[in-house]
Amino acid sequence: MRERRTLVIVAVALAVLAALPVLSVVARGIAPGAGATWSHLADTVLARYVFNTAVLVVLVGAGVAFGGTLTGWALAQYRFPGSAFFEWALLLPLAMPAYVMAYAYTDLLQYAGPVQTALREAFGWSRGDYWFPDVRSLPGAATMFVFALYPYVYLLARTAFVERPAAFVEAARTLGMDRRRAFWRVELPLARPAIAGGIALALMETLADFGTVAYFAVDTFTTGIYRAWFSLGDRAAAAQLAAALLGFVLIAIALERASRGAARSIGVGRMRAPSGDSRPWLGGWRGATLAALCTVPLVVGFALPVALLARLVHAEPEVAVTARFVEWAWNSLRVAGVAAAISVIFAVLVAYAIRLAPGPLPRAAARVLALGYAVPGTVLAVGVLLPLGMLDGWIADAMRRMTGLNPGLLLTGTTVALIYAYLVRYFAVAWNGIEPGFARITPAMDTAARSLGAGAGETFRRVHAPLLTRTAAAALLLVFVDVMKELPATLVLRPFNFDTLATQAYAFARDERLAEAALPSLAIVAVGLIPILALSRASRRTGSGTAFLRDREVPRGRASERQP
């Protein structure tokens, strides 16, 4: 009984700590005097932030919906030259952060880049003689997001098309529908909830991005929050912009949850297509067309950016390879490893609390903890700085009264604040890996252990822990990779003179030192490939890889309500 009570208290305490940053942002946004700040924002920059963010959401949503659905449908319906390769290779852009892709394409397409230089040399043009699209623009940023995030839709759409209720399609054929009409009238409506879920995930990533829009000088809420806090020193404005951005995020969450509710209502996944690969083979020009269709996003979203970054490293190795690279890599590995380990430990504690005491309190705590993944990094950074700054002030006042000494900032600007933000943001990734692992352990094992006199702690050590090893390792890896790629929270909260691969790549790119940004960027991509390749292997073995996206969704808490 004592162990159960302790675990429930721990779960609730963790939920309070996770909710504190968001509550701090909301409280600061509605504090007395906030109305004047909001009026100033509305008169100056708010309209631009809303317009750019909304346009970005529309463009990215349309782009990932088109590209992800088209490739997912093609690979679910047909076999063609290279289709077995494309099934897993189309996931590779998930390893490429959009901001890294932005660095690569800026080097390729800028005025001094190889493309425009070749055009000028070939046609004898000079500046002003020709028009060339500006990659560092709102459409350019949307393009980066589309090619980096379409795999979210591709994977869910392909799985939905593969697992479509075969009886529905057969009924449509018996009613005289050809393949095209059956797709529009039957298959697409059945897959629409999964497609909408993938779009929602892509939009949440878009809203959370800072590196791409900041590098392309696109004014959105994330860049506005950063500018208000650090350039203008206006905490109230930063908090209000953060609260407004949370509104956009809530819309994306609502879309995702509504789509999953619709998926349950039509029963997708309970009436699967017959086993075996019955897809027709397409050769000739039709097969070549589908192969080319799948090649474009793979090349644009992964192969070409990697080649461009590698070219920069090869062309200027004395510039690209710096002595401090090992330091940046060690900083990244250190904070990512610590954050991943603590996230998994906390997820295990909360999941075990629910298993031992499956009441509403620990379940609610789990839901609150898992919502952190939906909070953009810039919002989370502001939310962490507000309470920690206040706590630092209280500690400093107490120390001055007791000792006459000023200790300075003990929490703000330290790795403690940084790891706190990582834990809040990426607990959901660990939780969505650990919780199903607990659910697969039958309650009979707990009963048998108790009948042999084992307490809760011994039962966990001797029964649950060995069975959770692989699940915990997978969750640890996913959190580790996500933290390695995290830019906005790291940029805001890092200690003085503490650089990671992500922050240093951004700093070099911002200063137009793209050759020096190339090696840290490639290192980030290399680390990101690890879970993608593992997912690809699992997808080839089972025919589905949606568990990877489950680890990125905002949980509804249903599975955690299973009682032992």
N, C-alpha and C positions, 0 to 999 in steps of 0.2 A: 504493500500500500504506500509506504514512504517513497519507494522508487517511482511509482506511478505519479504521485503528487509532485515529486521533484522534476520529473520530465515535463509534466504539464506546465509547471512554473517556468521552466527554461524555455519552452516553446512560446509561451505568452510573452516573456521578456524579449525574446528575439523578434517577435512580431512588433512589439512596441518600438524597438530600436530600428526596425526596417521601415516602419511608418513615419518615424520622426522626421526624416528629410522632406517627405512630401507634405506633411502637416506644417512644417516650418515654412515652406514656400507659400502654402495657402494662407497661413496666418500672417506672414509678412505682406502678402499681396492685398489683404483686406484690413490691414492695420489702420489706425487713425491717420489721416493725411494722405492715404493712398489714392484717394479720388483725384487730388490735384496732379499727382504723378501720372495717373492713367489718362487724364485729360491732355497732359503734355504729350504723352506717347501717341494718343489718338490724333493730335494735331500735327505730328511730325513724321514718325517712322512706322506707326502701326499698320497703316494701309499698305505700305510697301511690303512689310513682313507677311501680312496676311495674303496679299496677292501672290507674291513669289512662292510662298509655302503651298498655297492652294494649286497654283499652276504646276508646281513640281509634283504634287501628289497626283494630279490628273494625268500628267504625261507619264509618270512612272507607272501608275496603275494600268493605264492603257497599254503601255509597252510590255510590261511583264505578263499581262493577261494574254496579249496576242502571241508573243514569242513562246511563253511557257506552255500555253494551250496547244499551239500548233505543233511544236516539237513533241509534246507529250502524246498527242493524238496520233501523229505519224508513227512513232515508235510502238504505240500500243496496238495499232491496226495492221501494220505491214512489217515484213522483213525485206530488207534491201541492202545493197552493198555497204558494209560498215555499220549496220544497225546494232549489232552486238557491242561494238566499240562505243557508239554514241550513247547507248543506254546509260553507261556509267560516266563517260567522258563529259557529258553535258552538265555534270555536277561540279566540275572543276572550278568554274568561276566563283563558287562559294568560298574558295580559298583566297580569292583576290579581293581585298577591301576596295571599295569604290574610290577611296582617296588615293590608294596606290595606283589604280588604273588611271586616275586623273593625272598623276605625275607623268606616267609613261606617255599618254596621248598628248599632253602638253609639249613634251620634248619632240614628238613626231610632227605635230601640226602647227606649232607656233611659227612666227615669221622667219626666225632663224633656223627652223627645223629642216630636216631633210626633204620633206614633201614640197614645201613652198620654195626652198632653195633650188630643187630640181626643176620646178616649173619655171622659175625665173631664168635659169640657165638655158632651158630648152627653148623658150619662146622669146628670150631677150627682154622680159618684162622688168619693170622696176616698181617700187612702191607707188600705189595709186593707179597702176595700169590694169589691175585685175581685182576681182572680189574673191575672198576666200572666207568660209564660215569660221567664226571665232569659237574655238573649242571652250575657252574660258567664259562661258555664258550660261544662262539658265537652261536653254536646250542642251548645251554640252553637258551640264551637270546631270540632267535627266537621262541623257544617253548613258553616262557612266553608271548610274543606278540601275537602269534597265538591264544592261549586260552583266552587271555584278549580281543582281537579285532575281533574275528570271528563273533560276533553278528552284526557288521556292514554289513557284507555280508549276513548273515542269514536273517536278517529282510528285506532287499531289495530284496533278491532272493525269499524269500517266498511270498512277496507281488507280485512280477512279475509273479511267477508261478500261484498264485491264480487268478490274473487279466489278464491272458493270453487271447488273442483273441480266443474264443472258436471255431469260424468258421474255423480257421486255423487247429486246432487239429482235428476237425471233418473231414475236407477235407483230411488230411493225413490218417485217418482211412479208409475213403472210397477208397483211393488209395491202400489199402492193407497193410499199415504199422502196425506192432504190437506196443505195448506200448514202447518197448525199442527203436525201430527205430524212432518212433514219438518224443521221448524225444531228441535224438541226432540230428535229422534233423529239428525239428520244435520248440519244447519248449525251448531247451537250447539256440539256436540262438536268440529267442525273449527275453529271460531273460538276455542275455549276457551284454547289456548296463547297466542294474541295478547291475549286479554282478561286472562289472568293476568299477562302481561308488563306491560300497562298498569297493572294494579292494583299490581304491585310497584314501578313507577316512582312512582306516587302515594303509596305507603306510605313510600318512601325520602324523598320530599319532606316528608311529615308528620313523620317521625321527626327530620328535620333542622330543623324549624321552631322558632323561638324567639319571634318577635314576637307571633304569635297567642296562643299558650298563656300567655306572660308577661302580655300585656295582659288576657286573660280570667281571670288568676289561677288557671290550671289547673296543678297541680304535676305535671310530667313530668320525664324525665331531663334535658332541655335546661335547664329552669329550675332544676333542682337543681344542675347543674354550675355554672351562673352564680352561684347563691346561695352554694355552698360555696367557690368561689374568691374572690369579691369581697366578699361580706357577712361570711363567717366566716373567710376567709383560710386555709382548710384545703385545701392542695394535694393531699394524699393522698386526701381524700374526693372532690375534684373528679376526680382521675385515675381512681379506682375507678368512679365513676358514669359517666365517659366510656367506660371499658372495658366496662361493662355495656350501655351504649347501642350500642356497636359490635356486641354480640351480636345485638340486634334488627336492626341493619342487615344483618348477615350472613345472617339468615333471609330478609330481603327479596331479597338478591342470589341466594340459593339458589333462591328461588321463580322469579325472573326467568330464571335460567339453565336450570332444569328445564323451564320453559314453552317456551323457545326450542329446547331439545333435543327436546321433544315435537313442536314445529312442524316440525322437520326430518324427524322420523320418519314423519309422515303425508303429507309432501310438499305442504303448503299453499304455493301460489304457483307450483308447477310445472304445475298443471293448472287454468288459469284459465278463467273464464267467457267465453263468446263476446264478441267486441268489439261495441261499439254499445250504446246505452241501450235495453234491452228491458224496463225497469221499467214495470209497469202504472200508469196514472193513476188516482188516487183523488180524487174530488170529493165534494161533499155533506158530510154530517156526519163521514164517515170521514176525509176529507182535512182537514177543520177540526180534528178531534181530534188528528191527527198534527202539524198545524201548531202547535196549542196546546201539545202535548207538547214540541216543540222550542223554543217561545218561552219556557217557564218557566226552563230553565237559563240561557238567554242573558240574560234580563232580570235574574234574581236574581244571576247570576255576573258580569255586566259592566255592562249598561245602567243598572240602578238604583244600584249603588255609584258609578258615574261621575257620575250625575245628583245624587246626594246630596252628593258632594264638591264638585261645581261649585256647588250651591246654597249651601254654606257659604262658598265664596269670594265668590260674588255678594252674599250677605247681609251679610257683614262684610269688605269689601275692605280697609279700613284695618287690620284685624287679620290677615287671611290673607296679604296681600302685605307681606312684611317686607324691610327693606333688605339683610339678610344672605342672602336667597334666592339671589342670584347667587353668593355665596361658597360656599354649600353645593352648588350645581349645579356650580361649577367644580371643587371638591374631588372630587365624584363623577365628573365627566368625566375628570379628570386621572388618578386612580388606576385607573379602569376602562380608560382608553385605554392606559396603561402596562402593566397586567396583561394586557390582551388582546393587545397587540403582542408582549410577551415570550412569552406562551403559544403563539402561532402560530409564532414563531421556534423555540422549543424543539420543538414538534411537527414542524416541518420538519426539524430536525436529527436527531431520532430516526427519523423515517420514512426519511430519506436514509441513515442508518446501516444500517437494515434492508435497504434496497435495494442498498447496496454490499457489505454483509457479512451476508447473511441466515442468521446462525447463531443458536443458542439464547440467547446472552447478550443481544444487543440486543432480541430479541423478549421475553425475560423482563423487561428494563428497561421496555419499552413497556407491558406488562401492569401492572407495579407502579405506573408513573406514572398510568395510567388509573384505578386504583382510588381515587384521591383524591376523585373526584366522589361516591363513596358515603359519605364520611366527613362527618357533620354539622358545621356550622360551629362550634358550641360545642366539640365534641371536638377539632376541628382547632386552634382557638384555644388550648386548654389544651396541646395537643401542640406548638405553636409556642413558647409562652411557656416551657415547661420547658427545652428545649435552649438557646434564646436567652438565657434568664436565667442559665443555667450559663456560657455563653460570655461573657456580659457580666461575670460575676464573675471569670473567668479573666483577661480583658483588663484589668479594673480592678486586680487583684492585680499583674499584670505591670507595669502603668504606675506603680503606687505604688512597687514595688521599684526601678524604673529611674529614675523622675523625682521621686518623692515626691508626685505629683499624683493626685487621684482624678477620673477622667474621667466618672464617673457611668455611666448606661445609654446605650450607643452603638447598640444594636440593638432592645432591648425598648422598646415605646412609640414606635416610629418608623414611617414609611411603608414602610421596608424589611421589617419584620415583617408588616405588613399585606399587601403585595404578595406576599411569600413564601407566605402562607396562600392568597391568591387563586390563585397559580400551582399549588399543590398541589391545590386543590379543582377548578379549572376546566381543567386540562390536558386532561382527557378530552374536553371539549367541542371544544377545538381539534383534538385528535388524531383524533377521529371524523369531522372534516371534512377534515383534511389527508390522512390515510392512504388513503381511497378515491380521492382525487385523484391520488396517486402510482400507485395500482393501475391507473388508467385510462390511464396513459402506458405504451405498449407497450415491452417490453425491446429491440425492434429499434431504437428511437431511441437508446438508450444504446450499442448495438453500433455503429451508424452513426457516432455522435460519436467513439467510441474509435478507430474505423478511420481517422478523419480526424485523429487525433493529439490530440484534446481530452482533458484530464484530468478528474478528478471535479468540480473546482470550475468549470471552464469549461463542462462539460456541464450542470451545474445552472443556471448563469447564462444559457446560450443556448438550452437545451432545456426543462428542467423549470420554471424560474421563470415564463416566459411562459404556460405551460400551467396553472400553479397559481394564477394571479392571481385568478380568480373564486372558486375554492375557498377560497383564503386569506382573501379579503374576507368571504365568508360566515361562515367560522369566527371571524374577528375580530369580526364583528357579534354573533354568538351569545355569545361570551365577554364582550364589552363589556356586553351587556344583563344577563347573569347577575350580573356584578360590581356593576352599578348597583343591582340589587335585593337584594344580599346584606346581611343585617342582623346575625346573631349574631357572625360573625367580625369584622366591622367594629366592632361595638359594643365588643368585648373588646380588640381590638388597636390601635385608632386612637390616634394621638398625642394629647397633651393639647390641648384646644381645637380639635380637628380634627373637623368634623362633615360628614356627607354628607346627601343627601336622605333616605336610609333611616333613618339614626340620628336625624336631627332630627325626622322625622315620628313616629318612635317616642317620642322624648322629649316632644314636644308632646302626643301622645295619652295617654301615661302620666300626664301632669300634668292631664289632662282639658281640654286646650286644643285641641279638635278643629278649630275653625275655622283655627287656625294650622297644624295638621297637614295640612289639605286640599290646599294648593297643592303641597308637596313630594310628597304621595301621587299627585296627578294627574300630576306630572312623571314619576314612576317609571312609571306606567301608560302614558303617552305614549311613553316610550322602549321599553317592552316591546311596544308595538304594532308596531314596525318589523319584527322577524322574523316575527311572527304574520301580518301582511299579506303579507309575501313568501312565507311558507308557503302562505297561502290562494291566492295567485296561482299558485304552482307546483302546488297541489292541483287547481285548476280546469283547468290546462293538461294535467296528466298523469293526473289521477284518483287520485293518491296523494300523501300528504305525510309518509310514515313516516320520511323522512330526518331530519326535525326531531327525532323521538323517538330515532332512532339516535344523534344527537349527545348524548343524555342518558342512554343506557344505559351500563352498566358493561361494557366490551368483553371479549370472550372471547379476543381475539387471533388469531382464525382468518384474517381477511382480511389481516392483516399478515404472514402467513407465505407470501404469494405471492412468488416469487422472480423477479427480472428475468432 
